[in-house]
Amino acid sequence: MNSLACNEITFSYSRRTPDVFKSQSFQFGQGIHLLTGYSGCGKTTLIKLFAGYLKPQTGTIETPSGHLPASYEYQRREMGFLFQQFNLLPLATVR
């Protein structure tokens, strides 16, 4: 499989808040993809789910290599981010 996909995911930040995703499926093939939408529509949540920082309540996330999104191997070698703002990390160095 050469795509990053989620199958029938459901996610909510708490029991008292509405679902951000409810039984949603997405698939992204190779290449550059842009997520657009209004504030609060779930763009950042979807990225955090794909990166393994959040776990869906139901459904699965599939990576091109088959690694779990929360695995070190996937996060270290396959997932990358470009920040929207100038985002230097004060405690991190180039080395």
DSSP file (Angstrom, degrees, kcal/mol; ACC not computed):
  #  RESIDUE AA STRUCTURE BP1 BP2  ACC     N-H-->O    O-->H-N    N-H-->O    O-->H-N    TCO  KAPPA ALPHA  PHI   PSI    X-CA   Y-CA   Z-CA
    1    1 A M              0   0    0      0, 0.0    65,-0.1     0, 0.0    62,-0.0   0.000 360.0 360.0 360.0 130.9    0.0    0.0    0.0
    2    2 A N        +     0   0    0     63,-0.1     2,-0.3     2,-0.0    28,-0.3  -0.075 360.0  81.5-111.2  31.8    1.4    3.4   -1.0
    3    3 A S  S    S-     0   0    0     26,-0.1     2,-0.6    60,-0.1    26,-0.2  -0.936  71.6-126.9-136.7 159.1   -1.1    5.6    0.8
    4    4 A L  E     +A   28   0A   0     24,-2.6    24,-2.8    -2,-0.3     2,-0.3  -0.924  46.1 168.3-100.8 123.8   -1.8    7.0    4.3
    5    5 A A  E     -AB  27  62A   0     57,-2.6    57,-3.2    -2,-0.6     2,-0.4  -0.962  32.0-155.6-141.5 152.4   -5.4    6.1    5.1
    6    6 A C  E     -AB  26  61A   0     20,-2.4    20,-1.7    -2,-0.3     2,-0.6  -0.995  16.2-152.9-126.5 140.4   -7.9    6.0    7.9
    7    7 A N  E     - B   0  60A   0     53,-3.0    53,-1.6    -2,-0.4    18,-0.2  -0.939  67.6 -29.4-120.3 114.2  -10.8    3.7    7.9
    8    8 A E  E    S+     0   0A   0     -2,-0.6    15,-0.3    15,-0.2    17,-0.2   0.872  82.8 179.6  53.0  45.4  -14.0    4.5    9.7
    9    9 A I  E     -A   24   0A   0     15,-2.8    15,-2.5    50,-0.1     2,-0.4  -0.536  15.5-169.1 -81.2 145.0  -12.3    6.5   12.4
   10   10 A T  E     + B   0  58A   0     48,-1.7    47,-2.1    12,-0.3    48,-1.3  -0.998  12.5 171.7-126.9 134.3  -14.3    8.2   15.2
   11   11 A F  E     +A   21   0A   0     10,-2.4     9,-2.6    -2,-0.4    10,-1.6  -0.992  10.7 167.4-147.8 138.0  -12.6   10.7   17.5
   12   12 A S        -     0   0    0     -2,-0.3     7,-0.1     7,-0.3     3,-0.1  -0.985  34.0-136.1-143.0 145.2  -13.7   13.1   20.2
   13   13 A Y  S    S-     0   0    0      5,-0.4     2,-0.3    -2,-0.3     6,-0.1   0.769  87.7  -6.6 -74.6 -25.0  -11.6   15.0   22.8
   14   14 A S  S >  S-     0   0    0      4,-0.2     3,-0.9     3,-0.2    -1,-0.2  -0.973  71.6-103.8-158.5 169.4  -14.0   14.1   25.6
   15   15 A R  T 3  S+     0   0    0     -2,-0.3     4,-0.1     1,-0.2    -1,-0.0   0.755 118.4  55.0 -68.5 -23.8  -17.3   12.5   26.3
   16   16 A R  T 3  S+     0   0    0      2,-0.1    -1,-0.2    -3,-0.0    -3,-0.0   0.537  98.6  72.0 -89.8  -6.9  -18.9   15.9   26.7
   17   17 A T  S <  S-     0   0    0     -3,-0.9    -3,-0.2     1,-0.1     3,-0.1  -0.767  90.1 -98.5-108.6 155.4  -17.8   17.3   23.4
   18   18 A P        -     0   0    0      0, 0.0    -5,-0.4     0, 0.0    -4,-0.2  -0.258  49.7 -89.0 -65.4 157.2  -19.1   16.5   19.9
   19   19 A D        -     0   0    0      1,-0.2    -7,-0.3    -7,-0.1     3,-0.2  -0.438  25.1-156.8 -64.4 136.4  -17.2   14.0   17.7
   20   20 A V  S    S+     0   0    0     -9,-2.6     2,-0.4     1,-0.3    -8,-0.2   0.881  88.3  14.5 -76.5 -43.0  -14.6   15.6   15.6
   21   21 A F  E     -A   11   0A   0    -10,-1.6   -10,-2.4    -3,-0.1     2,-0.4  -0.994  68.3-170.7-129.9 139.1  -14.8   12.6   13.2
   22   22 A K  E    S-     0   0A   0     -2,-0.4   -12,-0.3   -12,-0.2   -13,-0.1  -0.914  75.8 -30.4-133.8 107.6  -17.6   10.0   13.2
   23   23 A S  E    S+     0   0A   0     -2,-0.4     2,-0.3   -15,-0.3   -13,-0.2   0.896  92.3 162.2  52.4  47.5  -17.0    6.9   11.1
   24   24 A Q  E     -A    9   0A   0    -15,-2.5   -15,-2.8   -17,-0.1     2,-0.4  -0.728  24.9-162.0 -99.1 146.4  -14.9    8.9    8.6
   25   25 A S  E     +     0   0A   0     -2,-0.3     2,-0.3   -17,-0.2   -18,-0.2  -0.992  12.0 172.1-128.1 136.9  -12.5    7.5    6.0
   26   26 A F  E     -A    6   0A   0    -20,-1.7   -20,-2.4    -2,-0.4     2,-0.3  -0.965  10.9-165.8-137.8 152.6   -9.7    9.3    4.2
   27   27 A Q  E     -A    5   0A   0     -2,-0.3     2,-0.5   -22,-0.2   -22,-0.2  -0.976   1.1-170.7-144.1 131.5   -6.9    8.2    1.9
   28   28 A F  E     -A    4   0A   0    -24,-2.8   -24,-2.6    -2,-0.3     3,-0.1  -0.977  11.0-157.2-123.8 117.7   -3.9   10.2    0.8
   29   29 A G        -     0   0    0     -2,-0.5   -26,-0.1   -26,-0.2   -25,-0.1  -0.072  44.7 -56.2 -77.9-174.2   -1.6    8.9   -2.0
   30   30 A Q  S    S+     0   0    0    -28,-0.3     2,-0.2   -27,-0.0    -1,-0.2  -0.281  98.0  48.6 -64.0 150.4    2.0    9.8   -2.5
   31   31 A G  S    S-     0   0    0     -3,-0.1     2,-0.4     2,-0.1    -3,-0.0  -0.668  95.8 -37.9 117.6-171.1    2.8   13.5   -3.0
   32   32 A I        -     0   0    0     -2,-0.2     2,-0.4     2,-0.0    -3,-0.1  -0.767  53.4-172.9 -95.5 134.1    2.0   16.8   -1.3
   33   33 A H        -     0   0    0     -2,-0.4     2,-0.4    -5,-0.1    -2,-0.1  -0.973  10.7-152.1-128.6 142.6   -1.4   17.3    0.1
   34   34 A L        -     0   0    0     -2,-0.4     2,-0.6     2,-0.0    -2,-0.0  -0.940   5.6-151.2-113.4 135.3   -3.0   20.5    1.6
   35   35 A L        +     0   0    0     -2,-0.4     2,-0.3     2,-0.0     8,-0.0  -0.928  23.0 175.0-104.0 124.3   -5.7   20.4    4.2
   36   36 A T        +     0   0    0     -2,-0.6     2,-0.3     7,-0.0    -2,-0.0  -0.910  15.5 111.3-126.8 156.4   -8.0   23.4    4.1
   37   37 A G        -     0   0    0     -2,-0.3     3,-0.1     5,-0.0     5,-0.1  -0.868  61.8 -58.1 159.3 170.0  -11.1   24.3    6.0
   38   38 A Y  S >  S-     0   0    0     -2,-0.3     3,-1.7     1,-0.2     5,-0.3  -0.210  70.5 -76.3 -69.7 163.1  -12.6   26.6    8.5
   39   39 A S  T 3  S+     0   0    0      1,-0.3    -1,-0.2     2,-0.1     0, 0.0  -0.390 118.4  18.5 -61.3 129.3  -11.3   26.9   12.0
   40   40 A G  T 3  S+     0   0    0     -2,-0.1    -1,-0.3    -3,-0.1    -2,-0.1   0.545  84.3 119.7  89.8   8.1  -12.3   24.0   14.2
   41   41 A C  S <  S-     0   0    0     -3,-1.7    -2,-0.1    -4,-0.0    -3,-0.1   0.602  89.6 -95.6 -85.5  -8.8  -13.2   21.6   11.3
   42   42 A G  S  > S+     0   0    0     -4,-0.2     4,-2.5    -5,-0.1     5,-0.2   0.557  81.0 130.5 113.9   9.6  -10.6   18.9   12.3
   43   43 A K  H  > S+     0   0    0     -5,-0.3     4,-2.0     1,-0.2     5,-0.1   0.959  82.2  39.5 -60.2 -53.0   -7.5   19.6   10.2
   44   44 A T  H  > S+     0   0    0      1,-0.2     4,-2.5     2,-0.2    -1,-0.2   0.873 114.1  54.9 -66.7 -37.5   -5.0   19.6   13.1
   45   45 A T  H  > S+     0   0    0      2,-0.2     4,-2.1     1,-0.2    -1,-0.2   0.916 107.4  50.2 -61.9 -43.0   -6.8   16.7   14.7
   46   46 A L  H  X S+     0   0    0     -4,-2.5     4,-2.5     2,-0.2    -2,-0.2   0.918 111.0  48.8 -61.9 -43.4   -6.5   14.6   11.5
   47   47 A I  H  X S+     0   0    0     -4,-2.0     4,-2.2     1,-0.2    -2,-0.2   0.913 110.7  50.6 -62.6 -42.4   -2.8   15.4   11.3
   48   48 A K  H  X>S+     0   0    0     -4,-2.5     5,-1.9     2,-0.2     6,-1.5   0.854 110.3  50.2 -65.4 -34.3   -2.3   14.4   15.0
   49   49 A L  H ><5S+     0   0    0     -4,-2.1     3,-0.9     4,-0.2    -2,-0.2   0.935 111.9  46.9 -66.8 -46.1   -4.1   11.1   14.4
   50   50 A F  H 3<5S+     0   0    0     -4,-2.5    -2,-0.2     1,-0.2    -1,-0.2   0.839 112.0  51.8 -63.6 -32.9   -1.9   10.4   11.3
   51   51 A A  H 3<5S-     0   0    0     -4,-2.2    -1,-0.2    -5,-0.2    -2,-0.2   0.565 114.2-116.3 -82.0  -8.3    1.2   11.3   13.3
   52   52 A G  T <<5S+     0   0    0     -3,-0.9    -3,-0.2    -4,-0.6    -4,-0.1   0.559  85.0 116.6  85.7   7.5    0.3    9.0   16.2
   53   53 A Y  S   <S+     0   0    0     -5,-1.9     2,-0.3    -6,-0.2    -4,-0.2   0.751  81.0  33.1 -79.1 -24.1   -0.1   11.8   18.8
   54   54 A L  S    S-     0   0    0     -6,-1.5    -2,-0.2    -9,-0.1    -1,-0.1  -0.916  76.2-142.8-125.7 155.6   -3.8   11.0   19.2
   55   55 A K        -     0   0    0     -2,-0.3    -6,-0.1    -3,-0.0    -5,-0.1  -0.975  21.0-122.0-120.6 130.4   -5.6    7.6   19.0
   56   56 A P        -     0   0    0      0, 0.0   -45,-0.2     0, 0.0     3,-0.1  -0.372  11.5-134.6 -68.4 148.3   -9.0    7.2   17.4
   57   57 A Q  S    S+     0   0    0    -47,-2.1     2,-0.3     1,-0.2   -46,-0.2   0.890  90.6   7.9 -68.1 -38.2  -11.8    5.7   19.6
   58   58 A T  E    S+B   10   0A   0    -48,-1.3   -48,-1.7     2,-0.0    -1,-0.2  -0.946 106.0  38.4-137.9 161.1  -12.8    3.5   16.7
   59   59 A G  E    S-     0   0A   0     -2,-0.3     2,-0.3   -50,-0.2   -51,-0.2  -0.273  72.8 -88.4  93.3-179.9  -11.4    2.6   13.3
   60   60 A T  E     -B    7   0A   0    -53,-1.6   -53,-3.0    -2,-0.1     2,-0.5  -0.926  15.9-146.7-132.2 154.3   -7.9    2.1   12.0
   61   61 A I  E     -B    6   0A   0     -2,-0.3     2,-0.5   -55,-0.2   -55,-0.2  -0.992  18.0-161.5-119.9 127.6   -5.1    4.2   10.6
   62   62 A E  E     -B    5   0A   0    -57,-3.2   -57,-2.6    -2,-0.5     6,-0.1  -0.929   0.6-158.3-114.2 130.9   -2.8    2.6    8.0
   63   63 A T    >   -     0   0    0     -2,-0.5     3,-0.8     4,-0.4   -59,-0.1  -0.687  32.0-110.3-101.5 159.0    0.6    3.9    7.0
   64   64 A P  T 3  S+     0   0    0      0, 0.0   -61,-0.1     0, 0.0    -1,-0.1   0.845 119.7  42.8 -57.0 -34.5    2.4    3.1    3.7
   65   65 A S  T 3  S-     0   0    0      2,-0.1     3,-0.1   -63,-0.1   -63,-0.1   0.620 112.4-116.3 -87.4 -12.8    5.0    0.9    5.5
   66   66 A G    <   +     0   0    0     -3,-0.8     2,-0.1     1,-0.3     8,-0.0   0.392  69.3 137.4  90.5  -4.2    2.5   -0.8    7.7
   67   67 A H        -     0   0    0      1,-0.1    -4,-0.4     2,-0.1    -1,-0.3  -0.405  63.2-103.0 -69.3 151.8    4.0    0.6   10.9
   68   68 A L    >   -     0   0    0      1,-0.1     3,-1.8    -3,-0.1     6,-0.3  -0.515  28.3-120.2 -69.8 144.7    1.6    1.9   13.6
   69   69 A P  T 3  S+     0   0    0      0, 0.0    -1,-0.1     0, 0.0     6,-0.1   0.814 113.1  52.4 -58.4 -30.4    1.4    5.7   13.7
   70   70 A A  T 3  S+     0   0    0      4,-0.1     2,-0.1     5,-0.0   -18,-0.1   0.506  86.4 112.1 -83.6  -3.1    2.6    5.8   17.3
   71   71 A S  S <> S-     0   0    0     -3,-1.8     4,-2.4     1,-0.1     5,-0.2  -0.424  71.9-130.8 -75.1 146.1    5.7    3.7   16.5
   72   72 A Y  H  > S+     0   0    0      1,-0.2     4,-2.8     2,-0.2     5,-0.3   0.900 106.5  57.2 -58.9 -43.5    9.1    5.3   16.8
   73   73 A E  H  > S+     0   0    0      1,-0.2     4,-2.1     2,-0.2     5,-0.4   0.911 110.8  42.3 -58.0 -45.9   10.1    3.9   13.3
   74   74 A Y  H  >>S+     0   0    0     -6,-0.3     4,-2.3     2,-0.2     5,-1.5   0.943 116.9  46.0 -67.3 -48.6    7.1    5.6   11.6
   75   75 A Q  H  <5S+     0   0    0     -4,-2.4    -2,-0.2     1,-0.2    -1,-0.2   0.861 118.1  43.1 -65.3 -35.4    7.4    8.9   13.5
   76   76 A R  H  <5S+     0   0    0     -4,-2.8    -1,-0.2    -5,-0.2    -2,-0.2   0.890 128.5  22.1 -77.5 -41.1   11.2    9.1   13.0
   77   77 A R  H  <5S+     0   0    0     -4,-2.1    -3,-0.2    -5,-0.3    -2,-0.2   0.665 130.2  28.5-106.7 -19.4   11.5    8.0    9.3
   78   78 A E  T  <5S+     0   0    0     -4,-2.3     2,-0.4    -5,-0.4    -3,-0.2   0.721  99.1  72.0-119.2 -26.2    8.2    8.6    7.6
   79   79 A M      < +     0   0    0     -5,-1.5     2,-0.3    -4,-0.1    -1,-0.1  -0.805  51.8 167.5-102.6 133.9    6.2   11.5    9.2
   80   80 A G        -     0   0    0     -2,-0.4     2,-0.4    -3,-0.0    -4,-0.0  -0.975  15.4-154.6-140.4 155.5    7.2   15.1    8.8
   81   81 A F        -     0   0    0     -2,-0.3     2,-0.5     2,-0.0    -2,-0.0  -0.954  10.4-155.8-129.8 147.4    5.6   18.5    9.4
   82   82 A L        -     0   0    0     -2,-0.4     2,-0.1     0, 0.0    -2,-0.0  -0.995  29.4-135.0-116.0 121.0    5.9   22.0    8.1
   83   83 A F        -     0   0    0     -2,-0.5     4,-0.1     1,-0.1    -2,-0.0  -0.451   4.6-136.8 -78.5 149.3    4.7   24.4   10.7
   84   84 A Q  S    S+     0   0    0     -2,-0.1     2,-0.2     2,-0.1    -1,-0.1   0.860  88.6  42.9 -71.6 -36.9    2.5   27.3    9.7
   85   85 A Q  S    S-     0   0    0      1,-0.0     2,-0.9     2,-0.0    -2,-0.1  -0.594 108.6 -81.9-104.1 168.6    4.4   29.8   11.8
   86   86 A F        -     0   0    0     -2,-0.2     2,-0.6     1,-0.1    -2,-0.1  -0.615  59.7-178.4 -66.3 104.7    8.1   30.4   12.3
   87   87 A N        +     0   0    0     -2,-0.9     2,-0.4    -4,-0.1    -4,-0.1  -0.667  12.0 168.8-123.2  75.2    8.5   27.6   14.9
   88   88 A L        -     0   0    0     -2,-0.6     3,-0.1     2,-0.0    -2,-0.0  -0.689  32.6-132.7 -83.8 139.3   11.9   27.2   16.3
   89   89 A L    >   -     0   0    0     -2,-0.4     3,-1.6     1,-0.1    -2,-0.0  -0.835  11.0-150.6 -94.2 115.4   12.2   25.0   19.4
   90   90 A P  T 3  S+     0   0    0      0, 0.0    -1,-0.1     0, 0.0    -2,-0.0   0.763  92.9  45.3 -62.5 -27.9   14.3   26.8   22.0
   91   91 A L  T 3  S+     0   0    0     -3,-0.1     2,-0.3     2,-0.0    -2,-0.0   0.493  99.4  85.6 -93.9  -2.6   15.7   23.6   23.6
   92   92 A A    <   -     0   0    0     -3,-1.6     2,-0.3     2,-0.0    -3,-0.0  -0.766  57.7-165.5-101.6 144.3   16.5   21.9   20.4
   93   93 A T        -     0   0    0     -2,-0.3    -2,-0.0     1,-0.1    -4,-0.0  -0.763  35.4-109.4-117.8 168.4   19.7   22.3   18.4
   94   94 A V              0   0    0      1,-0.3    -1,-0.1    -2,-0.3    -2,-0.0   0.887 360.0 360.0 -63.7 -38.6   20.7   21.4   14.9
   95   95 A R              0   0    0     -3,-0.0    -1,-0.3     0, 0.0    -3,-0.0   0.484 360.0 360.0 -69.4 360.0   23.0   18.7   16.2
